[in-house]
Amino acid sequence: MRRKVGSSMMHLIVILLFVLSLTSCAHGPAPGTKPEDPDIRSFTSSEFRIIGGPLNLTGRMKKPEGDGPFPAVVLLHGCGGISPRRDHRWAERLTGWGYVTLQVDSFTARGIASVCTASGSDAADIRAKRVTDAYDAKRYLAGLPFVDKSRIAVMGWSHGGTITLETLYLKKDDPFRAAVALYPSCRRTLAGLNAPLLILIGEADDWTPAGRCTIAMPQEGTEFTVSLKVYPGAHHGFDTPGANTNVSGSRGSIHHLQYDPKAVEDAVVRVKAYFEKYLN
């Protein structure tokens, strides 16, 4: 009788452990842990650091089906880091159009959460570092067998759009093939750039005013075409689904973000045609 009871208990324990294992698998990772993103890639920054050694940046990469080689686009996030609602959606569009995309994360490796309120030397410092990040990402992509290194573009939003402009001022032997900047801060003339540029911005943008970009447009012919589209009534962040809020900027400023489906519809068409022209 004792043997039967012991055997039954052991059998019951085995069954319970099996059920628990199925329950654990059904609910994913243990509480407090995050599943690894299979799209995350790591690449080395060329930023010089006296302490700590080389800086390893991360990026979220997507590629079309097949072996390629494909054209590619480096994507630069805004002042608050990568925005899944906006940035991921653009990455999916671009990949669907046949481009490898790399969403560069300039903040996590540096222990930064946001630079939306940064000003002065702090703002200038992170801008310089992010320009370096963009070219480091380009170099990383160029080394991949499924990427056509002669067809790599750059695209950014807000702060990332400003960095996109900054990458075009450098006299590089191997610049980006083309660039798209959504609502960037136009700080100086857009003449003398090292690649073609498309700017998409809202007329009602109170953070990076469209008027500055209009004034910055080249007055004479340039080697590379600079195109500007201003959307009537559109605000900052017009391509961020669900956006309708105020956010803090530098020196206590407050700015309005609002989604504009009509502007987005036009922007998607323009970006698609633009990259087809310069990358295909």
N, C-alpha and C positions, 0 to 999 in steps of 0.2 A: 504493500500500500504506500509506503514511504517513497519508493522509487517512482511510483505513478504520479504522486503529488509533485515530487521534484521535477519530473519530466514535464508535467503540465505547466508548472511555474516558469520553467526555462523557455518553453514554447511560447508562453504568453509574453515574456520579456522580449524575445526575438521579434514577435509581431509588433509590439509597442515601439521598439527601436526603429523598425522598418517604416511604420506610419509616421513617426517623428521626422525621419530623414526625408520622406516625401513632402511633409509639411514645410520643412526648412527649405527645400528646393523650390517649392511653389512660391514662397514669399521672398526669394532672392537672398541677397547678402544679409549678414547679421546687422542688427540695429547699430547705427553709428558709423557704418562703413559705406563707401560709395563705390559703385561698380566702375571698373576702368573703362574709359572711352577708347574703343579700338582705333579711332581716327586720330588720336593724339600722336604727334611726332615731336622729337627733340632735335635741336640743332644748336651749334655753338655760335655764340655772339663774338664779333671781333672787337667788342668794347674792351678797352684796356683797364684792368683792375689790379692795383698793387696788392691788395689784400683779398684773399678768397679764390684766386685763380680764375680760370675761364668761366664765363657766365653761360649757362645752358638755357636757352629759350625754348618754349614749347609752342606748338601751333596745331590747329585742327585741320587735317588734310582730307579732301575728298577727290576722287578721280573717276572718270567715266569708265565704262566697261571696255576691256580690250587692252592691248599692249602699247598703243600709242606709236610714235611719240605724239603727245598732245600739247597744245598751247596751254599756258598756265596764268593764273592771276593771284598776286599777293594781296590779301585783304587786311586792311588796317582799321581796328576798332576805334570807337569814340573815347571820350575822356573818362567814362565809367567802366571801361573794359569791354570785353566781347558781349554783345547783346544777342541772346539766342533768338528772340522774336524777330529781329531785323537781320542780323549778320548771318545766322544759319540759313534763313530763307533765301538770301542772296546767293550764298554758297551753293545751295541746292539748285537754284536756277542756273547758275553758271556751269555747274557740273552737268546738268541736263542738256546744256548747249554744247557740251564737248570740251570743257576746260577743267584742268586740274586746279583746285583752289587750296590755298594755305592761309588760314585765319591766324595771324600772328598775335600771340599774347605777350605784350610788352610789359605787363605789370606783375604777374604772379611771381616770376623769378626774382623780381626786384623788391618784393614785399610791398607793392603799391596796390591800393584798392581803387583809388580814383585820383584824377588830377583836374577835375572840373573847377575847383576853386583855386588852383595854383596860379601864381603870378610872379612877375619879376624874374630873377635868376633861376628859381625853381622851375618855372614854366619853360624857360629857354633851355635848361639842362635836359629836361625830359624830351623836348622836341628834337634836340640833337641826337639823343640816344635812339629815339624811334626812327629817325632817318637811317641810322646805322642798321637797326633791326630790319628795315625794309630791304636793304641791299643784302644783308646776311640771309634773309629768307629767299631772295632771288638766287643767290649763290647755291643755297641748299637745293632748291628746285632744279637748278641747271645741272646738278650732279645726279639726278635721278634718271634712270634709263627710259622711263615712259614720258619724260617731259622734253619738249623741243626747246632747248636753251635759247634759241634765237627769237622765240615768241613768248615772252613773259611780260605781262602788264601789271600795273598796280592800281588798286582801287580802295578808297577810304571814305569814312563818314565823320563829319564834324571835326573833332581833333585829329582823327585819322585822315580826313580829307585835307586838313592843313598840312599834315606830314606828307601826304601825297604831293602837294605842291612843292614842298621843300625838297623832295627827292629829285625834282625836275630842274632845280637850279644848279645842281652839282655837275661839274665837267667830268663826267665818267666816260671811260673808254667803252664801257658796255652798259649803257643806260637801259631803262625799261623801254619796251616797244611802244607802249601807249599808257595813258593814265585817265582814270575817272575819279573826280572828287565830288562828293555830295555834301552840300552846305559847308564848305571850308571857310576859314578866315583868310581872306585875301589881304595880305599884309604889304605887298609891294607889286610892282608891275609884273605882268605875266609875259613879258617879252624875254627872249633869249633862253627859252626852256630847251631841255635836251630830248623831248619827245612830244608827240601830240597830246592834247589835253581836252577833256570834256568836263564842264562844271554844271551841276544840276543844283538849283537852290531856290528857296521860296521867297516871294516878294515880301511877305510879312515876317520874315525871320528877324527876331530881335536879339539874337545871340551872335550870329555871323551875318551881318547885313549884306543883302544882295548888292546894294549900291556900291560897296567897296570893290566887289568883283567887276562891276560894270566900269568903274573908274580905272581899274587895273588892267583892263583889256588892252592889248597892244594897239598902238596908234598907226603903226606902219606894218608892212609885210614882214612876216617872220619865217624862219626855216620850217617850223612845225606849226600846224593849225591849232588855234585855241578856240574852242566853241563854248558858248555860255547859254544856258536855258534857264530863264527865271519864270517860276510858276506863280501866276496871279493868286494872291490870297493864301498861299501855302506858308506854313510855319517851319521852324527848325524840327528835324526829325519827322518830316512828312511821310517817310516810308517805314515808320515803326508802327506795326499793327496795334491798335488800341490806345496809342499815345494821346493823352489829353491832360497834361499836367504842367506844373511849374517846377523848375529846378534851379538850384543855386549855382551861380558862376563865380568868377573871381571878384574880389573886392566888394562882396555883399550884393552883387547884382542878381536879379531874378529873371528867368527866361521861360518862355512858353513853348512846349512841345505838343504838336498835334498831328495826328494821322490825316492824310489827304489821299483818298483812293484814286481820284482822277490824276493827281500828280504822279502817283506810283505807277498807274497804268501807262502813262506816257514815258516815265523814266525807264521802265522795263523795256519798252520798245526801243528807246534810244540807246540804251546800254547794249542791248543785243546786237543792233545794227552797227554800233560803233566798234565793238570787238570783232564782229565779222569782217569789218573793213580792215582793221589793223592787225589782227592776229590770224586771220585765215587767208 
